[in-house]
Amino acid sequence: MKAKIQKTTDKIWIDESGTEIPYNRTTKFERLTEKNIGKLYNSSLKLNDQLNKFKAEIEGLVTEIIELARIENEVKLHGKGNYTFFNFDRSIKVEVNVNELIRFNDITLESAKEVLLGIVRENISGDDFILGLVEDAFQTSRGRLDTRKILGLKKHTQRIKTKAIREQWEKAMKLIDQSISRPDSKTYYRVWARDDEGKYQAVELNFSSI
């Protein structure tokens, strides 16, 4: 991704609206900003390239370790797991964490919500426990539903004592299951080194954490 950095040798500079500005009409601040921002951008491109190469390297090395573990331990290691590896004296640790993103089919999830709201409306016993679960699960934060709260409804099935209500509850849980999709996953790698006190300290690869 290239960006045009305007130089002091350019007689005309172009602003964001496409207007041509004679160089001698630009301010010292604008010239310095253009120069320094250009340097930062070029440096960030080089760093981005290095990070991509490092990511490819760590992925390849970790895959090699996992494949050998499969052979030596005679296991298949199906699925996307989370792994931790150590060097021989355990002074270095590498963690591999796979985070599967969960999304809901809006229409199916809305159907599940309607079933649950029906339980609340028809809940003649006035079970505040059920009402609280449903209201809390479908609250939104910044316009988004909390995945953990919705999936958390499933663990409360055994707590529903009334048979008729429980049948409707189980129907809603099936609809929630049907609404789930896992479009992709993200893999995170972390490298740690043990300090003099025996505690593992992360090698920060997050620019904002350094």
N, C-alpha and C positions, 0 to 999 in steps of 0.2 A: 504494500500500500504506500504509494508515493505521495508526497505533499510538496507543493511548490514553495520554496523558501526564497523570498525576494532579496536581492543583493544590493550593495551600495553602488555597484556598477550599472545597475538598471536605472535608466533615466525616468522610467514610469513605473509606479507601483499600482497594483490593482487591489481595491478594498473588497469587502464581502458582498457589496452590491454590484460589483463589476465596474465601478467608477474608476477612471484612470486619474491617478494623483501624481503630479510631478515630484520626483524624489526630493527636490529642494523645498517642497512644501510639507514634507514629513517632519515630525518632531524627533528630538534626540531619544526620547522615551520609546517612540514607535520603532526607531531603528535598532535600539538595543534589545527591545523585546523580540523583534523579528529575528535577530541574530542568535540570541540565547535560546529562544524557544526552538529554533531550527536545530541547534546543537543537541538539546535535550531530546528532541524527536528522533534524530539520527542515532543517538546513543540508545534510546529505548528500542529501536528496531534491532540493533545488534544484540541487546540483552534478550529480547524476545526470541531471536533466532537461537541463542545459546540455551534458553530454557526449553525450547522445542526439542533441541538435540538431546538435552539432559533427560527430558521426559521419555524420548524414544529409547535412550540408553537404559534407564531404570526399568522401563517396561520389559525390555529384552532380557536383562539380567534376572529380574524376578521370575519371568516366565521360564527361563532356563532352570532356576532353582526348583520351581513347582514341578516341572516335567521330570526332573531327576527324583524328586520326592515320590512322585507317582510310581516310578520304576522301582526304586529301592524298597518302598513300603508296600508295593503291589496293591495300590488303591487307585481309584479313578478320580477322586476329588471332583465329583460332579458339581455343577452350579458355580455361582459367583460368591466365593468366600472371602473372609477377612483373614489375613495371615500376618504373623510376626516372625521375623528371622533375626538370628544373632550371628555374629562372627564367633570364632573359636573360643575366645576368652570372655565373650558376652560383653565386651566394652562398647560395641556398636550394635544398634538395633534398627531394623527397618520394618515399618508397619505398612501394610497394604489394606486399605479400607474401601469397600465397594458400597456406594450409596445408591440404592435403587429409587428412582423418582416414581411417586405414585400419583396418578391423576384419576379423576372420576368422569364417567360419562354423565353429563348434566341431566339428561332426561331420565335415565334410570335412577340416579341418585335422588332426583326430585320425587320420583315415584315412591322410593323408600321413605322419604321425609313425609309424604302424604299419608302413608300407612301408619307411621309413628304418630303423626298428629291426630289421625283417626283414633288411635289408642287413647291419646290424651283426652280427646273430646268425649269418647264413649266410656271413659274410665270412671264409672259411677262410684267406685270405691274411694275415689279421691286420693289416689296414691301419689303423694308429692314426690316420692323417689323417682318414679317414672317421668313425671313432668319435668323435674330438674335435669334428668339425664338428657332428655330430648332437647330442651331449650338450650342447655350448655353446648351440646354437640354441634348444633347448627348455627351457633353464633359466628359472625364473621369478623375478621380483623383486617382492616384495609381492603375490604371487599372480597377477602378470601376465606374459605373454610379451613379449619384446622384438621388436617388428615388424621393426626393421632387421636383426636377426640371422636371423630366419626368411627374409625376402626375400633376405638375403645368401647363402643357400644356393644360389640360382640361378646366381650367378656362378662357382661351383665345378664346374659340370657338365663343362666341358672338362678338368678335372683328373682325372676318373675314367677310369682306363685300361682296366680290365677290362670287356669288352663286356656281359656278363650283369649286372654290377653297375650299369653305366651305364644300361642299359635300365630297371632298377628305379628308379634315381635320377631319370631323366627322367619316369617315371610319377608319382613323388612330387612333382616340381616342377609337373606339370600339376595335380595335386590342390591344391597350394598356390595356384596361379593361380585355380582354381575357388572356393577358399574366401574369396578377397578380396572385400570390399565397401567402397565409399566412400560412406557414408551422407550425409555433408555436408562442408563445408569452412569454414574460418574465414579471413577476410581481415584482415590487420594493416596499419595505416598508421603511418608514422613520418615526422616532419618534422625536418629538419636545417638548421642555419645555419653558414656558414663563419666561423671566428674570425679574429683578426688574424694568426695563424700559418698560415692556409690550411687548417686542419683542420676537418672538419665535426663539430659538436657537436649531439647530439640535443636536441630540445625535449621534455623529459620530460612524458609524459601519464599515466605510471604513478604513482599516488599514493604508492606505497611507495618509489619511486626519488627522490623530491624531498627 
